[in-house]
Amino acid sequence: MSSDFISRDDAERDLLSAATFIGERIHTADGQAESMSAVVPLYLTRGDVDLAAELANTVDDPFTRDKLIVSVAQKCVEVNDNEYALQLVDAIEDDGMRLLALERIGMAKAASGDLELAREIASQMTQPDFVDASIAVAETENGSVEEAKAAVGAVEFPSARVQAFQQIAAKWIEQKRPEDVAAILEASLASADEIEHREEQVRAVCDTGNLFITAERRDLAVKTFQKAHDFAANVESAHKDFYLGSSALGLLQSGSNDLAEKALGEITDKTQIAATLLAFARHLSNVGKSDDALNDLEEAFEILEGQQEKETRDSRARNSIWTAIAVQFAGFGYADRGIEIAKKNIDDREAAKAIGEIAQILATTGDAKKACETARMQEEHYDQAETLLSVVDTLALKGETADIPSIIGEAETITNIVPQVSAKADLLIEITKRRKEFGDVATATATAEDAIAAILEIRDESRRVTSLASLSSAVADISTLSESAQNGLVRLIAAAEA
């Protein structure tokens, strides 16, 4: 692996360069891949595509290398450096990933109107269906139904045709062409009939049904989701209940409560029943049926709480839905009920996640004090500090900045007693970023120095690199740091050379 891209002089001036300098000199394949995965996206953010490509190419792990090269190629497409993007794609070793990259670039070029390049890319592919479909969309989005059907109909792969018809329909909905939308979505359904994979077929039909709802053709949406239900009933995998739930929700959103309840009654997995009732509750709340929404949410929790271990197919899914229900109670204005439910979750991480999200909801509704009290309910200090920072972000979005400095200060106080040094470093980095964002430069710099002190204690080299890279978005110029922090970084840089 080359280690010549970042000089020691550069490393001693710039934090991202320091992270890269250390990462280049890691000798384990996993550590090297993790390090470059951290720094390459940041160079892309800076617009340094050439260096990002060179660093990606140093990675020994072929999957990570190809993945990073794809990200660099996509950045090139964004800035219209098409020739370099295609050169990078040619360097991808894995055939499947190279074709996927070509497909993404071809679709992006078609969407941006560069049809000539899109066609050129399609000509290089063994399966250009999705690129051809994107070209057809671009050519006919302002045309007639007949022109759209003819162009998209020439695409061989049915899933690509379905997607193209849906994209045209979405544009025509914006253009207020209701009759044409209905016709093109009927064509989408006809193509969906040709999809051989049943689960993919159900997804395609549900997506079409959702577009009928958006187009305010609920009569056709009901028929479409009934079709999705019939397909879902014949799914022979463990995902059958999920697709029955999707069709049930679509039927409810289309206005057919009876058919929705019938589809719900066919679901056998209690976790999926609860998940579907949760989705029902959200829809009912959105349409102003608050009492019905709350009833469905309570029923969802009762089903989940009463579920026996022998009835549980996927405990992780069950615990995740439990979290979502707790959070939704808070979303409906019943935060205390949500917290009560969250604490009953047998998965401690899910319980912490739920309480954190409830705190954010409370901040959104203007109760910053209760939000902070909720954050303090979490057992782990890391979770408390992380949640307080999420409350800060929520308040900032609302423009309510008065309490932000004190909340950040509390988060930092808690962070200082977090025992895991890498977790402590992560929190200090996030605090640094927010203080800089809010203009508190001096305090941000002091916190950055504390973060560097924590990073110095991390033993894993690749973990040091990812932390330094993350901190670099808040601190680029190392000369702004204290002499002690600068000396610590110099020691890390020197150690990497040893």
C-alpha positions as CSV (number, residue, x, y, z in Angstrom):
1,M,0.0,0.0,0.0
2,S,1.4,3.4,-0.9
3,S,1.9,5.9,1.9
4,D,3.0,8.9,-0.1
5,F,-0.2,10.8,-0.7
6,I,-0.1,12.7,2.6
7,S,3.2,14.2,3.8
8,R,4.1,14.6,7.4
9,D,4.1,18.4,7.0
10,D,0.5,18.3,5.7
11,A,-0.5,15.9,8.6
12,E,0.9,18.4,11.2
13,R,-1.2,21.2,9.7
14,D,-4.6,19.7,8.9
15,L,-6.7,17.2,11.0
16,L,-8.1,15.3,8.1
17,S,-4.6,15.0,6.7
18,A,-3.4,13.7,10.1
19,A,-6.1,11.1,10.1
20,T,-5.3,10.0,6.6
21,F,-1.5,10.0,7.3
22,I,-2.1,7.5,10.2
23,G,-4.6,5.5,8.2
24,E,-2.3,5.0,5.3
25,R,0.2,3.4,7.6
26,I,-2.1,0.8,9.2
27,H,-1.1,-2.7,8.1
28,T,-4.2,-4.8,8.8
29,A,-6.6,-5.1,5.9
30,D,-9.7,-4.4,8.1
31,G,-8.1,-1.4,9.8
32,Q,-7.0,0.0,6.5
33,A,-10.4,-0.4,5.0
34,E,-12.2,1.2,8.0
35,S,-9.8,4.1,7.9
36,M,-10.1,4.9,4.2
37,S,-13.9,4.5,4.5
38,A,-13.8,7.3,7.0
39,V,-11.6,9.7,5.2
40,V,-12.5,9.3,1.5
41,P,-16.1,10.7,1.9
42,L,-14.7,13.8,3.6
43,Y,-12.3,14.5,0.8
44,L,-15.3,14.2,-1.6
45,T,-17.1,16.7,0.5
46,R,-14.1,19.0,0.1
47,G,-14.2,18.4,-3.6
48,D,-10.8,16.7,-3.7
49,V,-11.9,14.0,-6.1
50,D,-8.4,13.0,-7.3
51,L,-7.0,12.4,-3.8
52,A,-10.2,10.5,-2.8
53,A,-9.7,8.2,-5.8
54,E,-6.1,7.6,-5.0
55,L,-6.8,6.8,-1.4
56,A,-9.7,4.5,-2.4
57,N,-7.4,2.6,-4.7
58,T,-4.9,1.9,-1.9
59,V,-7.5,-0.3,0.0
60,D,-6.5,-4.0,-0.1
61,D,-10.0,-5.3,0.7
62,P,-11.6,-5.5,-2.8
63,F,-15.2,-5.0,-1.7
64,T,-14.4,-1.8,0.3
65,R,-12.1,-0.6,-2.5
66,D,-14.8,-1.0,-5.2
67,K,-17.4,0.6,-2.9
68,L,-15.3,3.7,-2.3
69,I,-14.5,4.0,-6.0
70,V,-18.2,3.9,-6.8
71,S,-18.7,6.8,-4.3
72,V,-16.0,8.8,-6.0
73,A,-17.5,8.1,-9.5
74,Q,-20.9,9.3,-8.3
75,K,-19.3,12.5,-7.0
76,C,-17.7,12.9,-10.5
77,V,-21.1,12.5,-12.1
78,E,-22.6,15.2,-9.8
79,V,-20.0,17.7,-11.0
80,N,-20.3,16.5,-14.6
81,D,-16.8,15.1,-14.8
82,N,-18.2,12.2,-16.8
83,E,-15.0,11.0,-18.5
84,Y,-13.3,10.5,-15.1
85,A,-16.4,8.8,-13.6
86,L,-16.3,6.2,-16.4
87,Q,-12.6,5.7,-16.0
88,L,-13.1,5.0,-12.3
89,V,-15.9,2.5,-13.1
90,D,-13.6,0.6,-15.4
91,A,-11.2,0.2,-12.5
92,I,-13.9,-1.6,-10.4
93,E,-12.9,-5.2,-10.1
94,D,-16.2,-6.8,-9.2
95,D,-18.3,-7.3,-12.3
96,G,-21.6,-6.9,-10.5
97,M,-20.6,-3.7,-8.7
98,R,-19.2,-2.3,-11.9
99,L,-22.4,-2.9,-13.8
100,L,-24.4,-1.4,-10.8
101,A,-22.2,1.7,-11.0
102,L,-22.7,2.0,-14.7
103,E,-26.5,1.7,-14.2
104,R,-26.5,4.4,-11.5
105,I,-24.5,6.8,-13.7
106,G,-26.6,6.0,-16.8
107,M,-29.8,6.7,-14.9
108,A,-28.4,9.9,-13.4
109,K,-27.4,11.1,-16.8
110,A,-30.8,10.3,-18.3
111,A,-32.5,12.2,-15.4
112,S,-30.3,15.2,-16.0
113,G,-31.1,15.3,-19.7
114,D,-27.8,14.0,-21.0
115,L,-29.4,11.3,-23.1
116,E,-26.5,10.8,-25.5
117,L,-24.2,9.8,-22.7
118,A,-26.9,7.7,-21.1
119,R,-27.4,5.8,-24.4
120,E,-23.6,5.3,-24.7
121,I,-23.5,3.8,-21.2
122,A,-26.5,1.6,-21.9
123,S,-24.7,0.2,-25.0
124,Q,-21.8,-1.0,-22.7
125,M,-24.1,-3.0,-20.5
126,T,-25.3,-6.5,-20.8
127,Q,-28.6,-5.6,-18.9
128,P,-29.3,-1.9,-19.6
129,D,-33.0,-2.1,-18.9
130,F,-33.1,0.4,-16.0
131,V,-31.0,2.9,-18.0
132,D,-33.2,2.4,-21.1
133,A,-36.2,2.9,-18.9
134,S,-34.8,6.2,-17.5
135,I,-34.1,7.3,-21.1
136,A,-37.7,6.5,-22.0
137,V,-38.9,8.6,-19.0
138,A,-36.8,11.6,-20.0
139,E,-38.0,11.3,-23.6
140,T,-41.7,11.1,-22.9
141,E,-42.3,12.9,-19.6
142,N,-43.9,15.8,-21.5
143,G,-45.4,13.6,-24.3
144,S,-48.6,11.7,-24.8
145,V,-49.8,8.4,-23.2
146,E,-49.2,6.6,-26.5
147,E,-45.7,7.9,-26.8
148,A,-44.9,6.9,-23.2
149,K,-46.3,3.4,-23.7
150,A,-44.4,2.9,-26.9
151,A,-41.0,4.1,-25.4
152,V,-41.3,2.3,-22.1
153,G,-42.8,-0.8,-23.8
154,A,-39.6,-1.3,-25.6
155,V,-37.8,-2.1,-22.3
156,E,-37.6,-5.8,-21.9
157,F,-37.4,-6.2,-18.1
158,P,-40.9,-5.8,-16.5
159,S,-39.6,-4.3,-13.2
160,A,-37.8,-1.6,-15.1
161,R,-41.0,-0.8,-17.1
162,V,-43.0,-0.6,-14.0
163,Q,-40.6,1.8,-12.4
164,A,-40.5,4.0,-15.6
165,F,-44.3,4.1,-15.8
166,Q,-44.4,5.2,-12.1
167,Q,-41.9,7.9,-12.7
168,I,-43.8,9.3,-15.6
169,A,-47.0,9.1,-13.6
170,A,-45.4,11.1,-10.7
171,K,-44.4,13.8,-13.1
172,W,-47.8,13.9,-14.7
173,I,-49.4,14.2,-11.3
174,E,-47.4,17.4,-10.8
175,Q,-48.5,18.6,-14.3
176,K,-52.1,17.9,-13.3
177,R,-52.9,15.4,-16.1
178,P,-55.3,13.1,-14.1
179,E,-56.7,11.1,-17.1
180,D,-53.2,10.5,-18.4
181,V,-51.9,9.5,-15.0
182,A,-54.7,6.9,-14.7
183,A,-53.8,5.4,-18.1
184,I,-50.1,5.2,-17.4
185,L,-50.6,3.6,-14.0
186,E,-52.9,1.0,-15.6
187,A,-49.9,0.3,-17.9
188,S,-47.7,0.0,-14.8
189,L,-50.1,-2.7,-13.4
190,A,-50.1,-4.6,-16.6
191,S,-46.3,-4.7,-16.5
192,A,-46.4,-5.8,-12.9
193,D,-48.3,-8.9,-14.0
194,E,-45.2,-10.0,-15.8
195,I,-42.9,-9.8,-12.8
196,E,-41.9,-13.4,-11.8
197,H,-40.7,-12.8,-8.2
198,R,-43.9,-12.6,-6.1
199,E,-42.5,-10.2,-3.4
200,E,-41.2,-7.8,-6.0
201,Q,-44.5,-8.0,-7.7
202,V,-46.4,-7.0,-4.5
203,R,-44.1,-4.1,-3.9
204,A,-44.6,-2.9,-7.5
205,V,-48.4,-3.0,-7.2
206,C,-48.4,-1.3,-3.8
207,D,-46.2,1.5,-5.2
208,T,-48.6,1.9,-8.1
209,G,-51.5,2.0,-5.6
210,N,-49.9,4.8,-3.6
211,L,-49.6,6.8,-6.8
212,F,-53.3,6.3,-7.5
213,I,-53.9,7.8,-4.0
214,T,-51.6,10.7,-4.7
215,A,-53.6,11.3,-7.9
216,E,-56.8,11.2,-5.9
217,R,-58.1,8.2,-7.8
218,R,-59.1,6.2,-4.7
219,D,-61.5,4.0,-6.7
220,L,-58.6,2.7,-8.7
221,A,-56.3,2.6,-5.6
222,V,-58.8,0.2,-3.9
223,K,-58.7,-2.2,-6.9
224,T,-54.9,-2.0,-7.0
225,F,-54.4,-2.7,-3.3
226,Q,-56.9,-5.6,-3.5
227,K,-54.7,-6.9,-6.3
228,A,-51.6,-6.5,-4.1
229,H,-53.5,-8.4,-1.4
230,D,-54.2,-11.3,-3.7
231,F,-50.6,-11.5,-4.8
232,A,-49.5,-11.2,-1.1
233,A,-51.7,-14.1,-0.2
234,N,-49.7,-16.3,-2.5
235,V,-46.3,-15.3,-1.2
236,E,-44.5,-18.4,0.1
237,S,-41.9,-16.8,2.3
238,A,-41.7,-15.6,5.8
239,H,-42.5,-12.1,4.5
240,K,-46.0,-13.0,3.6
241,D,-47.6,-11.2,6.6
242,F,-45.5,-8.1,5.9
243,Y,-47.0,-7.8,2.4
244,L,-50.5,-8.5,3.7
245,G,-50.0,-5.7,6.1
246,S,-48.8,-3.4,3.3
247,S,-51.9,-4.2,1.3
248,A,-54.2,-3.7,4.3
249,L,-52.7,-0.2,5.0
250,G,-53.1,0.7,1.3
251,L,-56.8,-0.4,1.4
252,L,-57.3,1.8,4.5
253,Q,-55.6,4.8,2.9
254,S,-57.8,4.2,-0.2
255,G,-60.9,4.5,1.9
256,S,-62.0,0.8,2.1
257,N,-62.1,0.2,5.8
258,D,-63.9,-3.2,5.5
259,L,-61.3,-4.6,3.0
260,A,-58.5,-3.3,5.2
261,E,-59.9,-5.0,8.3
262,K,-60.4,-8.2,6.3
263,A,-56.7,-8.1,5.1
264,L,-55.6,-7.4,8.7
265,G,-57.5,-10.4,9.9
266,E,-55.5,-12.7,7.6
267,I,-52.2,-11.8,9.2
268,T,-51.0,-14.5,11.6
269,D,-47.8,-13.1,13.0
270,K,-48.6,-11.0,16.1
271,T,-45.6,-8.7,15.6
272,Q,-46.8,-7.9,12.1
273,I,-50.4,-7.4,13.3
274,A,-49.1,-4.8,15.8
275,A,-46.9,-3.2,13.1
276,T,-50.0,-2.9,10.8
277,L,-52.2,-1.4,13.5
278,L,-49.4,1.1,14.3
279,A,-49.5,2.1,10.6
280,F,-53.3,2.3,10.8
281,A,-53.1,4.6,13.8
282,R,-50.7,6.9,12.0
283,H,-53.0,7.2,9.0
284,L,-56.1,7.7,11.1
285,S,-54.4,10.5,13.1
286,N,-53.3,12.2,9.8
287,V,-57.0,12.3,8.7
288,G,-58.2,13.7,12.0
289,K,-59.6,10.5,13.5
290,S,-57.7,10.8,16.8
291,D,-59.8,8.6,18.9
292,D,-59.7,5.7,16.4
293,A,-56.0,6.2,16.1
294,L,-55.4,6.0,19.8
295,N,-57.6,2.9,20.0
296,D,-55.6,1.1,17.3
297,L,-52.3,2.1,19.0
298,E,-53.5,0.7,22.3
299,E,-54.6,-2.5,20.6
300,A,-51.2,-2.8,18.9
301,F,-49.4,-2.6,22.2
302,E,-51.8,-5.0,23.9
303,I,-51.1,-7.6,21.2
304,L,-47.4,-7.1,21.4
305,E,-47.3,-7.2,25.2
306,G,-49.4,-10.4,25.2
307,Q,-47.2,-12.1,22.7
308,Q,-45.6,-15.3,24.0
309,E,-42.0,-16.2,23.3
310,K,-43.1,-19.3,21.3
311,E,-45.3,-17.0,19.1
312,T,-42.4,-14.6,18.3
313,R,-40.7,-15.2,15.0
314,D,-38.3,-12.4,15.2
315,S,-37.5,-10.9,18.6
316,R,-35.5,-8.0,17.1
317,A,-38.5,-7.0,15.0
318,R,-40.8,-7.3,18.0
319,N,-38.7,-5.1,20.1
320,S,-38.3,-2.5,17.3
321,I,-42.1,-2.3,16.9
322,W,-42.4,-1.9,20.7
323,T,-40.1,1.1,20.4
324,A,-42.1,2.6,17.5
325,I,-45.4,2.2,19.5
326,A,-43.9,3.9,22.6
327,V,-42.6,6.8,20.4
328,Q,-46.0,7.1,18.6
329,F,-47.8,7.5,21.9
330,A,-45.6,10.5,22.5
331,G,-46.3,11.7,19.0
332,F,-50.0,11.6,19.8
333,G,-49.4,13.8,22.9
334,Y,-49.1,11.0,25.5
335,A,-45.4,11.2,26.4
336,D,-45.8,9.7,29.9
337,R,-47.6,6.6,28.4
338,G,-44.8,6.3,25.8
339,I,-42.1,6.4,28.4
340,E,-44.0,3.8,30.5
341,I,-44.1,1.5,27.5
342,A,-40.5,2.2,26.5
343,K,-39.3,1.1,29.9
344,K,-41.0,-2.2,29.6
345,N,-39.0,-3.2,26.4
346,I,-36.9,-6.2,27.2
347,D,-34.2,-4.9,24.9
348,D,-32.2,-2.2,26.8
349,R,-30.9,-0.6,23.6
350,E,-34.4,-0.3,22.2
351,A,-35.7,1.2,25.4
352,A,-32.9,3.8,25.4
353,K,-33.7,4.5,21.7
354,A,-37.4,5.1,22.5
355,I,-36.8,7.4,25.4
356,G,-34.3,9.4,23.2
357,E,-36.9,9.8,20.5
358,I,-39.6,10.8,23.0
359,A,-37.3,13.5,24.3
360,Q,-36.9,14.8,20.8
361,I,-40.7,14.9,20.3
362,L,-41.1,16.8,23.6
363,A,-38.5,19.3,22.3
364,T,-40.4,19.6,19.1
365,T,-43.6,20.4,20.9
366,G,-41.8,23.2,22.9
367,D,-41.3,21.4,26.2
368,A,-37.5,21.7,26.4
369,K,-37.5,21.2,30.2
370,K,-39.5,17.9,30.0
371,A,-37.3,16.8,27.1
372,C,-34.1,17.1,29.2
373,E,-35.8,15.4,32.1
374,T,-36.7,12.5,29.8
375,A,-33.1,12.3,28.5
376,R,-31.9,11.9,32.1
377,M,-34.1,8.9,32.6
378,Q,-31.8,6.8,30.4
379,E,-29.5,4.4,32.3
380,E,-26.3,4.9,30.4
381,H,-24.5,8.2,30.6
382,Y,-23.6,8.0,26.9
383,D,-27.3,7.8,26.0
384,Q,-28.2,10.7,28.2
385,A,-25.6,12.9,26.6
386,E,-26.5,11.8,23.1
387,T,-30.1,12.5,23.7
388,L,-29.4,16.0,25.1
389,L,-27.5,16.8,21.9
390,S,-30.5,15.6,19.8
391,V,-32.7,17.9,21.9
392,V,-30.3,20.7,21.0
393,D,-30.6,19.9,17.3
394,T,-34.4,19.9,17.5
395,L,-34.5,23.3,19.3
396,A,-32.1,24.7,16.8
397,L,-34.4,23.7,13.9
398,K,-37.2,25.5,15.7
399,G,-35.1,28.6,16.2
400,E,-35.4,28.3,20.0
401,T,-31.7,28.8,21.0
402,A,-32.0,30.3,24.5
403,D,-31.5,27.0,26.3
404,I,-29.0,25.5,23.9
405,P,-25.8,26.6,25.7
406,S,-26.9,25.2,29.0
407,I,-28.1,21.9,27.5
408,I,-24.8,21.5,25.6
409,G,-23.0,22.2,28.9
410,E,-24.9,19.5,30.7
411,A,-24.2,17.1,27.9
412,E,-20.5,17.8,28.2
413,T,-20.6,17.3,32.0
414,I,-22.2,13.9,31.5
415,T,-19.8,13.1,28.8
416,N,-16.9,13.6,31.1
417,I,-18.0,10.6,33.2
418,V,-18.6,8.2,30.3
419,P,-16.1,5.4,31.0
420,Q,-15.5,4.1,27.4
421,V,-12.9,6.4,25.9
422,S,-14.0,5.9,22.3
423,A,-17.6,6.7,23.2
424,K,-16.4,9.8,25.2
425,A,-14.4,11.0,22.2
426,D,-17.4,10.6,19.9
427,L,-19.5,12.8,22.2
428,L,-16.9,15.4,22.6
429,I,-16.6,15.6,18.8
430,E,-20.3,16.1,18.5
431,I,-20.3,18.8,21.1
432,T,-17.4,20.5,19.4
433,K,-19.3,20.6,16.1
434,R,-22.4,22.1,17.7
435,R,-20.5,24.8,19.6
436,K,-18.7,25.8,16.4
437,E,-22.1,25.8,14.5
438,F,-23.6,28.1,17.1
439,G,-20.6,30.5,16.9
440,D,-19.0,29.6,20.3
441,V,-15.5,29.2,18.7
442,A,-13.4,29.5,21.8
443,T,-15.3,26.9,23.8
444,A,-15.5,24.7,20.7
445,T,-11.8,24.7,20.4
446,A,-11.4,23.8,24.1
447,T,-13.8,20.9,23.6
448,A,-11.9,19.8,20.5
449,E,-8.7,19.7,22.6
450,D,-10.6,17.5,25.2
451,A,-11.7,15.2,22.3
452,I,-8.1,14.9,21.1
453,A,-7.0,14.0,24.6
454,A,-9.6,11.2,24.5
455,I,-8.5,10.1,21.1
456,L,-4.9,9.8,22.3
457,E,-6.1,7.2,24.8
458,I,-7.8,5.0,22.1
459,R,-5.7,2.0,21.4
460,D,-7.2,0.8,18.1
461,E,-5.5,2.7,15.3
462,S,-8.4,2.6,12.9
463,R,-10.7,3.9,15.6
464,R,-8.3,6.8,16.1
465,V,-8.5,7.6,12.4
466,T,-12.3,7.6,12.3
467,S,-12.4,9.9,15.3
468,L,-9.8,12.3,14.0
469,A,-11.6,12.3,10.6
470,S,-14.9,13.1,12.3
471,L,-13.3,15.9,14.3
472,S,-11.8,17.4,11.2
473,S,-15.1,18.8,10.0
474,A,-15.0,21.1,13.0
475,V,-11.3,21.6,13.3
476,A,-9.1,21.8,10.1
477,D,-6.2,24.0,11.1
478,I,-4.3,22.4,13.8
479,S,-2.5,25.6,14.6
480,T,-5.6,26.9,16.3
481,L,-5.3,24.2,19.0
482,S,-3.3,24.5,22.2
483,E,0.3,23.5,22.3
484,S,-0.6,20.4,24.4
485,A,-3.1,19.2,21.8
486,Q,-0.7,19.9,18.9
487,N,2.0,17.9,20.7
488,G,-0.4,15.0,21.2
489,L,-1.2,14.9,17.5
490,V,2.4,15.1,16.6
491,R,3.1,12.1,18.8
492,L,0.3,10.1,17.1
493,I,1.7,11.1,13.7
494,A,5.2,10.1,14.7
495,A,4.0,6.8,16.1
496,A,2.3,6.0,12.8
497,E,5.7,6.4,11.1
498,A,7.5,4.1,13.5
